[in-house]
């Protein structure tokens, strides 16, 4: 990835960044032959568009990119996707684009999942003289890349064991402490819901744990849904709904990527990541509609639908996370289709009872150009989860408020007053946009990272030397 960002501008071509409002002024400053070339191409100066410019000898000499006001990393991403290979440098005399953001947008745009294909053409490289900007962009991009790669990998090559192996490799990279509870040991350790959801698969379920950072730093715990494939269980999904179910571990991918970013940036945190990893399969040991299962918390759960399995494994993991009394508890999950019906593929649904935390998360999403949308934990809908024979049902029998009732179910396993937020994410780009190619996506990772940096900035200033592994 480092080859995509260069320190030395020698031999690079300029990219003239021009806000829409300055197009006429910029054009008037150009030599007559350049103005003639632009007119002959019929170029429309719309934000997000890039035009290649020839030199006097007819060879490619430069490019001009029309950017939004204010410009963001997605403007840089649009430019990267439009340029041929070679070195390029930003000509940005008015400072419309932050170098670190430009570098990150460039890297995100050039992501390719090439595990099963021959590498594509050599991509263009961006000159970023600022070493700190290069390092930050590369660190965040590597985190996003990890999450995207995990989501894009098909289930035949990424089951619970392979997800565990990826987490173990990340632990070695970052110096995190790693552990895993596998198969029947989940029952002995007290994770009955994780075990039940994964019991039908020949690929044993497991609870993966990583711990990183200073023991006395603020405690932040991340929980990510790790359903490596979801058939729906005995309430089987139609084939059309099963097609993308390799991405049902997207929450886990996001949280593992977030750990990589936090460690790479050396944030002053004690970070704990819990990933319940399962395959929701069909077989003789599958849990059934109507079963009553006991959770780690002791709450009994009637199974109203085996396709509402993600909240079950999260329940055990959230209760374990909550018991340690973290300063902040965050979970991410590809939990409901209802969230996508309500908000579409681009807006993660945010649930939290904490008004201050909600405001911080929404502001963080806006700052990084990946907005979140808050939905209510509407307490009266809790009655939709009532069971006649157990403490709670895992799904409502009404066709209403599916994302809300799922979040209300999770809330049962988190202490009142806990600083907790739940993200219901898609973890997939269903079409390509600048910096966000079609396929697996680290939905929510950058807003969560921005939240952690912003919320715990005072600890960074107070502590010296960053986090010790």
N, C-alpha and C positions, 0 to 999 in steps of 0.2 A: 504494500500500500504506500510505503514511503516514496516510491518512484513516481507517484502521481503528484507529489508536492516537491518543489525544487527550491533551493536557497539562492542559487546563482542565476541571475537574469540573462547571462550571456547566451546569445543565439535565440532568444525568445521573441515572439511577436506580441505586439500590444493589442489589448482588448479595450476599446474606448467605452466606458460605462456612461450612458446618457439617460437621465430621467426623462420621462415623457414630456414634461413641461419645458425642457431645455432643448428639445430636438431642433427646432428652427434655429435657435441661437448657435448650437453646435454646428449644424449644417452650413450656416453662413460663414463659419470660420475655416471651412475646409477648402483645399485647392480646387480649382475649376474641374480638373480631370476626375477628382473623387466625387464631386457633386454630380457630374455627368454620369458616372458609373452608377451611383445610387439611384438616380432618376431612371436610368435605362432598365434597372432590375424591377422597377415597380414596387420597391420595398415599402411596406406600410409600417410606420414607426409605432408599433404597439408593444406594450410592456411584455417581456418574455421572448421577444424575437431578436435574432442575431443575424447579421449579414457579414459575409466574408468580403474583404477589400483587397484588390490587387495593387501591386506597386507599379512604378513606371515601366518596368520590364514585363509586366503581365503576370508575374509570379505572385503567389499569395503573400501578402505583406502584413495584414492586420485584420481586425474584426471590430465591428461596432455592435454593442448590445444595448437595447432599450430596456430600462429597468423600472420597476414600480417605485412609487413614492409613499413611504420609505422603502428602500431596497432591502431585501432579506436574503437569507441563504438560498432560497428557492430561485432567486434571480441568477445566482452563480451556478446553480444546478442546471438551469435552462441553458446557460451559455456552454457549460461543459458538454452537454449532450449534442450541441450543434457544431462543435469544432473537430477538425481532423487532428491526427496525432502531431506531436511536437510540443515544444515548450511555449507557454503563453504567460503574459503578465498583465495585470490589471492597470489600466491608465485611469486613475480615479482622483483627479486633482481636487475635487470637492469633498472627498471622503464619504461618498454615499453608502459604501458597503464596508462593514467591519472585516478586517483581514481574516480573523479566526472563523467568522461566520461564512465568509466566501470560501475558505478552504474546506470547511465542513460540507457546505452545499456541493462543492466540486466532488468530494469523495463519495458522498451519498449518491450522486447522480451516476457515478461510474461503477457502482456495485454491480457485480454479475455473479450469478450462481452457476458455476461451471463444473460441478462435481461429475456430471454425466455427459458433458459436451466438451468439444475441443475449445480451447480459449479463442476468444474473438480477436478483432484487430487491436493493435496497440492503442491505448487510449491517450488523449492529450494530457499534458502535465501543466500544473499551475505554479508559477513562481510566487512563493510566499517568503519574503526575506526575514520576517519576524519569527525567530525560532520558537518562542512561546506560543504563537498562534498556530504554527505547524504542529507542535506537540499536542496542544489541546484538540485540534481538529482530528488528528490521527487517533488520539485516545478515544474520543467519542465515536468516531466512525468505526473503530474496531469493535466497540461495544455493540453498535447497531448491526454490524456485519455478523457478529456471533449470533444474535437473535434471529436475523433474517436467514442465515444458513440453517439454523436448527429448524425453523418453521418450514423452510423449503424442502428439507430432506424427507423423502417419503417414509411411510411407517415401516416398510420392510427393512429399512436401514436405520430407523430410529424408533426403537421400542424403549421400554423403561430401563433396560440395562444400558443401552447406548446413550440415553439421556443422562444416566448416572455417570457413564464414562466421560461425557463431555463436561459434567460438573466437576469430576475428579481432576480432569486436565486443567480446568479453570482454577481449581484450588492450588495446583502446583504452580501455575503461572503467577498467581497473586499472593501466594503464601498463606492462603486461608486454611483453616482446619476443616477437614472433610470427614463425614461419616454417613452411613446408610443402613437402614433397617429393611430387610428383604423377606418377602414371602411370609411363612408361618410366624416368623419372629415379630411381625407387626401385631399379631394377636397377643403375644406375650408382653410386648412393650406398650400395649394399650392403644392401638390405632385400628379399631375394628371396622370403621367405615372405609378407610383406605384399602384394607384387606378385602372387604366384601366386594367393592367395585372391581377390583382387579383379579378376583379369584378364578374367574372362568377362563382367563387367558393362560396359555402355556408359558407366557412371559411373566414371571412373578412381579407383583406390585412391590413398591418400595417407597420409603420416605427418605429423601436426600436432604442433607443438612450441610451448610457451609457457614463458617464463622470467621470474620475478618476484622482486623483493626485493634485499637487500644482497648483493653478491658475496662478502663475507667472513662471512656468516651461516651457520649450520648448513645443510647441503645436504639437502633432502628432495625426492625424486623420486616423482612419481605417474604410474602407467601405467593407462590405462582402455581397455577393449575397446570398439572403435567399429564393430561390424558393424551397419550401418544397416538391413539386412534380410538374413535368412538363409533361403534356400530349402532349405538342406541340401546344396546343390550337386548333383552327380550321384547322391549318396546322398540323394535328395530326401525331404524331410519329408512326412508326410501333411498334408492341409489343416488338420486340427484343430490340429496342432502348429505350423503356420505362422501361425496367426491372430494371435498376439501377437509375432511376430518383429520388429515395428517397435521393440520394446524391447530388442533384442539389442545396442544401443549404450548400455545402461544404465550400464555401468562407466565409459564416457567421460563420460556426463552427470554421474555422481557426482563424478568428479575435476574436471571443469570447475566444478561448483558449489562444490566444496571450495576451489578457487583463489579464487573470488569471495569466499568467507567469510574465508579467510586474509588476502586483500588488504584487505577491508573492515575487519577487526579490526586490521590492521597488525601481524601476528605477526612476530617477529624471525627470519625464515627466508629462505633462498634457495630458492625453490620452482621446480621444473621439472616440467612436465606433458607427457607423451608420449601421443598418441592415434593408434594405427593405425586409419584409417577406411576401410572397404571395404563393398561389397555382395557377398555370396556368392551369385552368380547361376549360371544354367545356360546354357551356350552353347558354341560351338566352341572357345573358348580356356579352358574350365574345366579346372582340375586334376582328376586322375582317381584313383580308388582304385588302389593299386599303384604310383603314381608315387613317385619318390624326389627330394626337393627338398633343396637345401643352404641352411642357415640363415645368418644374419649371423654367428653364432659359428663357423660352419664345420661344425657337427654336421649330418650327413645324416639326413633324416627320411623314413621310408616312410609313405605315406598309406594308413592302414588304413580311414579313413572321412572323406569330405569334409565331413561334418556336424560334425567335430571341428576346425573351422576357427579358432575363437577363440583356442585355445592356440597356433596357428601364428603368428598376427599378434602375439600377446603375446610369443612367444619372441624375435622380432627386436627388439621394443621393450624388453623386459626386459634383453636383453644390452647394448643401447646404453645403457640407464639404469645398468646395473651398471658399465660401463667407466669412468664418471666418478667412481666410488668415493663414492657419496652416504652421508651419515650415517644415512639411513633411506630405504628403498625400499618403497613400498606399491603394490599393484595391486588393481583391482576389476573384476570381469567377471561377466556373466550366463553362466557357463561351462557348467554341467552341470544337466541335469534330475535327475541322481542326488542332488545336494545338496538339491533340493526334496523328493524322495521321502524322504530321510532326516530332514529338519528342517522341512518345510513351508514356506509362503510367508513367514513372519514372521521366521525366524531365519537370518541370513547365516552361512555356513560360513566359519570362520577357520582358515587354515593358516599356520603359521610354525614354523621350527626353533628360534627364539629364545624361551627360556622367559620371560625378563624382559619381552620385547615382548608375548608372549601374555598375561601377567598384566596388563600395562598396558591392552591393548586390551579385555580382558574387563571390567576395572574401569571403563573409560571407557564402555562400552556400558551397564553397570548404572547409572552415574551419570546418564546422559542419558535413561534409560528406553527404550533400544533395544538389547536384549541381543544379543550375538554368541554363537556356539557353536563351540568349537574341535574340529576333527577332526584325526586324526593324519596326519602324513607318514610312513606306515608303509613303511619302506624295503624290506621283502621283496616288496611289491607292485610294485616297479620291474620285476621280471621279466615282468610282464604287458605291458610295453611293448617287449619285446625284438623285434628284427627280424632276419631271416636275411640280409638284404642291405644294411641301413643301420645307422647308429648307434643309432637309436631309431625306434619306430613312434609315430604321433600318437594312437593309441587302442588300447585292449585289446580282444581278441576274446572276453573273458570278460564275463559280465553281472554282475560284482561290482565294488564299490568305485569306481564311476565318478568321483566327485568327488575321491577320493584319488589315483587314477592321473592325472587331469588336473593336479592340483597337483604331483605328482611330476614330470610332464613339464615344467612351468614351472620347477621347482627346478633342472633341468639347465642353465638359462640364467642362473642367479644364483650368484655366487661363494660357496663355503662360508664360513660365518662372517658373511656379510652380515646386517645387521638388516633383514630382509625379511618382509613379511606379504602374504598373498593372501586376498582376500575373494571368495567365490563367492556372488553376490547374485541376488535375483529381480527387483529394480527395479520391482516392481508390487504393488499392493494388490488382491488378488482379491475383497475385500469391504471395505466402508467401516467404519472404526473412528474414534473421536474423534481429530481432527487428521490422519487418514490416509484421505482419500477414495479410493474405488475408482479405480484407474488408475495412471499412472506414479508411481514413488516414488524418492526419493533414498536408497535403502537403504544404510546404512553411513556416510553423510556426517557425521552428527553425532557418532557414536563416533570417527571418524577426526579430526574437528576437536578433540574433547575430548582425544584422545591428543596431538595436536600442541601444544595449549595447555598441557597438563599436563607433557609431557616437556621442553618448551623454555621453561618459565616462568622458569628462572634466567637465560636469555638476555634475556628481556624486562626483568628487573630490572637486569641488568648494562648493557644498552644504553640509550641515551636517545633519545627521540623516535620510537620505532617504526621500522618498515621504510621505507627510502627507495625510491621507485620507480626 
